Amino acid sequence: MAETPNRFFFILFLILGLQCAQFAKAQKVSTLDTIREFDPIKFKTVVMGGGLFYAGTLTGLSTIWYKDYENVGFHLFNDNNGWMQIDKFGHAYTSYIMGKGGYRSLLWAGVDRKKAIWYGGSYGFIFLTSVEIIDAHYAQWGFSVGDMLSNAFGSALLISQELLAGSQVITMKFSYHPTNLAQYRPELLGSGGIERIIKDYNGQTYWFSLNYRSLFKGHHAVPKWLSISGGYAAYGMLGGDDNPANFPTTQRYRRYFLSLDINFERIKTRSKMLNSMFFFLDLIKFPLPAIEFNEKGEVVFHPIYF
């Protein structure tokens, strides 16, 4: 994608809205020891909800979002160096959470587990591929192989774990904190509030949380919900590939984090409301102490990092 992540903000907003509306009814499912009877009504609800979101979003993008941009025909676009790859992590994360929601929804409807894994888990990749094909026809963007690989990675992370381990041993998560860089380019990095969460790549961190008990099953003294989390972020970015000369000079550098995390979906409860809440809480990294290693050679301890 080019230097305007506005459209991604629009898509993510719709994704979260769909998940809240469609998946909130679904209670937590144990993929290994729970067999659900197929429910045609629930299945129709899932298919119609997913179909309406897919068709409605693509139609909206085609008729509203792209209407002011020049259609130049299908072309490739190499943006692999942009935003120090933070946007690529965003693609993978979006594909992952959409696949997770699709998979859980099909399980809720009683679809065979393997079919739910493949069909539901691929939902994010299919949707984002369609967006990428539309991108490919406009001068502002283009078909990005890097984006496609990131989309595929997010779906593959979900699907492979369900097939091989029966659960998400490694969960992809997101966190954000405000930065003072967005004020210099609010049209690009957001003017405030939720807009900055999605558009200011300097404040985004993407995490891979490894559940400890899934790896070391015999360590019963460790809570089932405890995870070890590694994060990636970058800072100093006032543009995609480089910083414009007419803005304050900032050093662009990568940041790596090590922290603990909470896997909320491994907390046992009979409450459907709590289970639904835990599903959404598990999309973000829980604020906890973290150690940062960065390209400036610094090692920084953060008492609380989000």
Secondary structure by P-SEA (a helix, b strand, c coil): ccccaaaaaaaaaaaaaaaaaccccccccccccccccccaaaaaaaaaaaaaaaaaaaaaaaccccccccccccccccccccccaaaaaaaaaaaaaaaaaaaaaaaaacccaaaaaaaaaaaaaaaaaaaaaaaaacccccccaaaaaaaaaaaaaaaaaaacccccccccbbbbbbbccccccccccccccccccccccccbbbbbbbbccccccccccccccbbbbbbcccccccccccccccccbbbbbbbbbccccccccccccccaaaaaaaaaaacccccccbbbbcccbbbbbbcccc
